[in-house]
Amino acid sequence: MAVSDRLKKFLEERKARYTVAKHPIAYTAQEIAAAQHVSGRQLAKCVLVLADGQPALAVLPAAQLIALPKLKAALKAKRLGIAREADIKQHFPDLEVGAMPPFGNLYGVAVIAEEGLTAVGDIVFNAGSHTETIRMAYGDFAKLANPKVAAFGQPVPGMAPAKKRRATTSGKRKPSTRKSPAHRGRAVAKRRR
């Protein structure tokens, strides 16, 4: 399956700027990020939830999990749960299960985006299949999907937070003054001689 016809028509009618990329079949957000060579902060995964029985599409970086209490509060719901496969098929009938793009509004489903996505520039997301993704500026996505934005993500256990790069005023990365482990090993070996 290629890019969803409904999504393609929607993006073309609104003259959205985006690119499509193909990749080998991938089902998890981490597999897709690796196949597309993008960070887990840039890959936007979509999770269908049911808030008081009503569907909502939670969009968050692949490097995060949903903090259900925070999402429940953001949606002002009394009950919140992750939707089942049957629910996904019902609300997104023309898409491969688990490959929803973040445009729930095309399907009458409310969209809520994790606030961390607002700072990444371009986002990459499923295009309706497990073999294609779309890349577009977060700002363009926000104009098209009009998501509610809230803080409901939490780090994936065991995943290290992103390291900040040291930069000069020119924007180029400063070279590290620390020696690599291999270099330190050679220095120790020389001293032993």
Phi, psi and omega in degrees: 000142179260195177305134179307132179301321180298316180293316181301314179298315180302311182293320181291320179298329181263008179051042180289145176265123181199163174232151179248139177229140176264154177207163175300157180308127179217135184252330182261157180300321180294321177296319180293316179301317180294317181296326182264359179057047176236158181284160177293344176279335184268333180281120180266115177261153183241132180233122178278126177238161175243115180254110185052039178085352181261137182287145173215142180258111178272126182244122183211162179298146179300337181279008180231159171248162177280129170272097187306317179300321179292318179293320178302316179294318181296326179272357181054046183256150174274325178232140179215135177209160176284135181290155177271168180303321180298323178294319180298315179299322181294315185273337181231065190294336183262010182244156173289138182302128179087004181242032182291137170282165185282021181255065177300333180302336177290343185240013181073024181247128179297148181242133174232127183250139176293133185299337178298335179291336184294342185256004187267353182084252178276144172242155178238137182208162178300146181254018180109353178224171179268013181231002180220144175231163176240142174244131175206163178292140179304319180301321178292318176302314183298321178294324183278325184261340182047057183283154166285139181247131181206163177266104179223008180265156174220151182299147174289129180304135179086350179267124182290141176294157181297137177275140177277137179271139175280134181229154175270179178293340178279353179091354179275149181290135177287139177292145180285141177266353178279144179274145178291159179304321180295319180293319178298322179297320178294321180296319179295317180298321179295320180294330182286339185290000000 
